[in-house]
Amino acid sequence: MIEDMFPRQLHPYWPKLQEKTRQWLLEKRLMPADKVREYADGLCYTDLMAGYYTSAPDEVLQAIADYSAWFFIWDDRHDRDIVHRRPADWRRLRYRLHTALDAPRHHLHHPAPLVAGFADSVLRLYSFLPGTWNRRFARHFHAVIEAYDREFRNRITGHIPKVEEYLALRRHTFAHWIWTDLLEPSAGRELPDRVRKHPAYRRPALLSQEFAAWYNDLCSLPKEIAGDEVHNLGISLITHEALTLEEAVDEVRRRVEKCIRDFLDAERDALRFADELADGTVLGRELGAAVRACVGSMRNWFSAVYWFHHESGRYMVDNWDDRSTPPYVNNEAAGEK
C-alpha cells in the first residue's frame, strides 16, 4: 500500500545533511568516532527526516535532523537506564532536560553530552519562528519528557498498559505533536490556532503520526519482546486482549492500514481547507500555501517511516550478537562503563 500510494521523496540536501549530522554527533560527543563510522549512516536517521520535511530550507532541515538524531540517542539512553536499573541517573537527566528546554542558551556547555546536544539543537530550532511557537514546542516536549518518565516507571515495575492507556501514552513518547510542530518552520511560517486546531488540518496530522507509531510497533515488536519491553501495541493486545502473537500482529497491521485509508480521505479535506484559506488576500494566500506544504509533508511521513523501518539497522535484530542489546548504543552517551 505504501509503495503504491506514497511515492518516496528525498530532500536534495540529504547527502550534505548526512555528512553534517555525522560531524555534529562527533562534535557533541553523542557517539564515539568508531560508532559513527560503523553505524551512523546505516541507522538512517537523516534519511527519515530528509524523506519527511522535503520542502524545508536546508538550515531548517539540518536543525531538525540533528535534533532527531539526538532524540534517538536519548531514547537509547532511556532504555539503557531501565535495563541497568539506574533510576537516579534517569531522574537527573530528566530534570536537566526540562531545565535546558526552558533555557537552552545556558546549557550549551553542559558537561553531560546529552544535555549540551539537546540545548544546541533546541536553540537552533527556536531561531526560525516567533516565541509563541517556541513556547508551544517547549510545552509539547516537556510532556514528552514526562511520558518517558511514566514509561520508565512502567518498565521498572513490569506494568504493561491496557490498550487505551498505551495509545494515549504513545502519542507523547512518539512525540506526535513535536513532529507536527516542526512542519511549520519547514513551511516557513507559524500557523495561527484557528488553522492549526481546525479539524481539517489536525486530523491528517494525527493520522500520519498514528500510522508512524503503530508501524514502528509492528516493526520493533521482535526487538522489544527480546528486550522485555512493556510498551508496544502488540504487547498490550497480547496481555490485555488475550490475543496470540499472530493475532496481535494482524490487529496492529489492520490499524495501520485503516490509518492509511483514513489519511487519504483527510488529506482531501485538508487540501480543500487550504484552498478556502487562499481567499485572495496576501495573508490568505500565504496560509493556504503553508497548509498545503504541511499536508504534503504529512503525506511524506508515510513513505519516510516505511522505508526507515525496512532500511535502518535499528530494527535488524537478527544481525545483532545479543538481540536485547543494540550494538550502536554501547557508548558513553548511553551511560555504559
C-alpha positions in Angstrom: 0.0 0.0 0.0 2.8 2.5 0.9 4.9 1.8 -2.1 1.9 2.2 -4.4 0.2 5.2 -2.8 3.0 7.2 -1.3 6.0 7.6 -3.7 9.3 8.0 -1.9 10.6 11.6 -1.7 14.0 12.7 -0.5 15.2 16.3 0.1 18.0 17.2 -2.4 20.1 18.4 0.6 20.2 14.8 2.0 23.9 13.9 1.2 25.1 17.0 2.8 22.7 16.5 5.7 24.1 13.1 6.4 27.6 14.4 6.4 26.9 17.3 8.7 24.9 15.2 11.2 27.8 12.8 11.4 30.0 15.7 12.2 27.5 17.1 14.8 27.3 13.7 16.6 31.1 13.7 16.9 31.4 17.4 18.0 28.7 16.9 20.7 30.2 13.6 21.8 26.9 11.9 21.4 28.6 8.9 19.7 32.2 7.9 19.7 34.1 8.0 16.3 34.1 4.3 15.8 30.3 4.0 16.3 29.7 7.0 14.0 31.8 5.4 11.3 30.3 2.0 11.7 26.6 2.7 12.4 25.5 6.4 11.8 24.7 6.1 8.1 23.2 2.7 8.4 20.8 3.8 11.1 19.2 6.1 8.5 18.2 8.9 11.0 18.9 11.6 8.4 17.1 9.6 5.7 14.0 9.6 7.8 13.9 13.4 8.2 15.0 14.1 4.6 12.1 12.0 3.4 9.6 13.9 5.6 10.3 17.6 5.5 11.2 17.7 1.8 10.3 21.4 1.3 12.2 22.7 4.3 15.1 25.2 3.8 18.4 23.5 4.2 19.3 25.0 7.6 15.9 24.1 9.0 16.2 20.5 7.8 19.7 20.3 9.3 18.5 21.5 12.7 15.6 19.0 12.6 17.9 16.2 11.5 20.4 16.8 14.3 17.6 17.1 16.8 16.1 13.8 15.5 19.5 12.1 15.9 19.7 13.4 19.4 16.2 12.1 20.1 17.1 8.5 19.0 20.2 8.6 21.2 18.2 9.9 24.2 15.7 7.1 23.6 18.6 4.6 23.7 20.0 6.1 26.9 16.5 5.9 28.5 16.4 2.2 27.5 19.8 1.5 29.0 19.0 3.3 32.2 16.0 1.0 32.5 17.9 -2.2 31.6 20.7 -1.4 34.1 18.3 -0.2 36.8 19.6 3.4 37.1 16.7 5.4 38.4 18.9 8.1 39.9 20.7 8.7 36.6 17.4 8.9 34.8 15.9 11.4 37.3 19.0 13.6 37.0 18.8 13.6 33.2 15.0 14.2 33.2 15.5 17.3 35.4 18.3 18.6 33.3 16.4 18.2 30.1 13.4 20.1 31.5 15.7 22.9 32.6 17.6 23.0 29.3 14.4 23.2 27.3 13.4 26.4 29.0 16.9 28.0 28.9 18.9 26.2 26.2 21.5 29.0 25.8 22.6 28.4 29.4 23.2 24.7 28.8 25.3 24.8 25.6 28.4 23.9 27.5 26.9 21.5 30.0 29.3 18.6 30.8 26.7 15.9 30.0 26.8 15.4 26.2 23.1 14.6 26.0 22.2 17.9 27.8 24.6 20.1 25.7 23.5 18.4 22.5 19.8 18.9 23.3 20.4 22.6 24.2 22.2 23.2 20.9 19.5 21.5 18.8 16.7 23.2 20.6 18.3 26.7 20.4 18.6 26.3 16.6 15.0 25.2 16.3 13.9 28.2 18.3 15.6 30.6 15.9 13.2 30.0 13.0 9.8 31.1 14.3 8.4 33.5 16.9 8.4 33.0 20.6 4.8 31.7 20.6 5.9 28.7 18.5 8.9 28.2 20.8 6.8 28.1 23.9 4.4 25.7 22.3 7.3 23.4 21.2 8.7 23.6 24.8 5.2 22.8 26.3 4.9 19.8 24.0 8.4 18.5 24.7 8.0 18.9 28.5 5.1 16.5 28.1 7.3 14.1 26.1 9.9 14.0 28.9 7.2 13.3 31.5 5.8 10.5 29.2 9.2 9.0 29.1 9.3 9.1 32.9 5.9 7.2 33.0 7.4 4.6 30.6 10.5 4.3 32.8 8.3 3.6 35.9 6.1 1.1 33.9 9.1 -0.8 32.7 10.9 -0.9 36.1 7.7 -2.3 37.7 6.7 -4.5 34.8 3.4 -2.7 34.2 2.0 -3.3 30.8 -0.6 -0.6 30.0 -4.0 -1.5 28.7 -4.6 -0.6 25.1 -6.3 2.8 25.5 -3.8 3.8 28.2 -1.0 2.7 26.0 -2.3 4.6 22.9 -2.6 7.9 25.0 0.9 7.5 26.3 2.3 6.6 22.9 1.2 9.9 21.4 3.7 11.5 23.8 6.5 9.0 23.7 6.4 9.0 19.9 6.3 12.9 20.1 3.3 13.2 17.8 2.9 17.0 18.4 6.7 17.7 18.2 7.0 16.3 14.7 3.7 18.1 13.8 5.0 21.4 15.2 8.2 21.1 13.1 6.0 21.1 9.9 5.7 24.9 10.5 9.4 26.0 10.3 9.7 23.6 7.4 6.8 25.5 5.6 8.3 28.9 6.7 5.6 30.2 9.0 3.8 29.6 12.2 0.2 28.7 11.7 -2.4 30.5 13.8 -4.6 28.5 16.2 -7.6 28.8 14.0 -5.8 26.9 11.3 -3.6 24.6 13.3 -6.6 23.4 15.5 -9.1 23.2 12.7 -10.2 19.5 12.3 -9.4 19.6 8.6 -5.7 20.2 9.5 -5.5 18.4 12.8 -7.0 15.1 11.6 -4.5 14.3 8.9 -1.7 15.4 11.1 -2.7 13.0 13.8 -3.4 10.1 11.4 0.1 10.5 9.9 1.6 10.2 13.4 -0.6 7.4 14.5 0.4 5.4 11.4 4.1 6.0 12.2 3.8 5.0 15.8 1.8 1.8 15.1 4.0 0.8 12.2 7.0 1.3 14.5 5.3 -1.0 17.0 4.8 -3.6 14.2 8.4 -3.5 13.1 10.0 -3.2 16.6 8.0 -6.0 18.2 10.7 -8.6 17.9 13.3 -6.2 19.3 11.0 -5.2 22.2 10.0 -8.7 23.1 13.7 -9.7 23.2 14.4 -6.7 25.4 11.5 -7.4 27.9 9.7 -4.2 26.8 6.2 -3.4 28.1 5.3 -0.6 25.7 4.1 -1.8 22.3 0.6 -2.0 21.0 1.2 -5.7 20.1 2.3 -6.5 23.7 -0.8 -4.7 25.2 -3.1 -6.6 22.9 -1.4 -9.9 23.8 -1.6 -9.2 27.5 -5.0 -7.5 28.0 -7.0 -8.7 25.0 -5.8 -12.3 25.1 -4.6 -12.3 21.5 -1.9 -14.6 20.3 1.2 -13.1 18.8 -0.1 -13.8 15.3 -3.5 -12.3 16.1 -1.8 -9.2 17.7 0.4 -8.7 14.6 -2.8 -8.9 12.4 -4.6 -6.4 14.6 -1.8 -3.8 14.5 -1.5 -4.3 10.8 -5.3 -3.7 10.4 -5.0 -0.5 12.4 -2.0 0.7 10.3 -4.0 0.0 7.1 -7.0 1.9 8.4 -4.8 4.9 9.2 -3.6 4.9 5.6 -7.2 4.8 4.2 -8.4 7.4 6.7 -5.5 9.7 5.9 -6.3 9.7 2.2 -9.8 11.0 3.0 -8.5 13.5 5.5 -5.8 14.7 3.0 -8.6 15.7 0.5 -10.4 17.7 3.2 -7.1 19.4 4.3 -6.3 20.5 0.7 -9.9 21.9 0.3 -9.3 23.8 3.6 -6.0 25.2 2.1 -7.9 26.4 -0.9 -10.6 28.0 1.3 -7.8 29.9 3.2 -6.4 31.3 0.0 -9.1 33.9 -0.2 -7.3 36.4 -2.4 -5.7 38.3 0.4 -1.9 38.2 0.9 -2.3 36.5 4.3 -4.8 34.0 2.9 -2.5 33.0 0.1 0.4 32.6 2.5 -1.7 30.5 4.9 -3.1 28.4 2.1 0.4 27.7 0.7 1.7 26.9 4.2 -1.1 24.4 4.9 -0.6 22.8 1.5 3.2 22.4 2.2 2.5 20.9 5.7 -0.1 18.4 4.3 2.5 17.4 1.6 5.0 16.7 4.4 2.3 14.7 6.3 2.0 12.5 3.2 5.7 12.1 3.0 5.8 10.8 6.5 4.2 7.5 5.4 6.9 6.6 2.9 9.7 8.0 5.1 8.6 5.9 8.1 8.0 2.8 5.9 11.5 2.9 4.3 13.2 3.8 7.5 11.9 0.7 9.2 13.0 -1.5 6.4 16.4 0.0 5.9 17.6 1.2 9.3 20.0 -1.0 11.3 17.9 -0.1 14.3 15.4 -2.9 13.6 17.7 -5.6 12.2 17.8 -7.5 15.5 18.6 -10.8 13.8 22.0 -9.4 12.9 22.9 -8.4 16.5 25.1 -10.6 18.7 22.6 -10.0 21.5 19.0 -9.4 20.4 18.3 -7.4 23.5 21.3 -5.1 23.2 21.7 -2.8 20.2 25.4 -2.7 19.1 25.2 1.0 18.4 24.4 2.1 22.0 27.4 0.6 23.9 28.9 4.1 24.3 29.3 6.9 26.8 26.1 8.7 25.8 24.2 5.5 26.9 25.9 5.6 30.2 27.9 2.4 29.7 31.1 1.9 31.6 
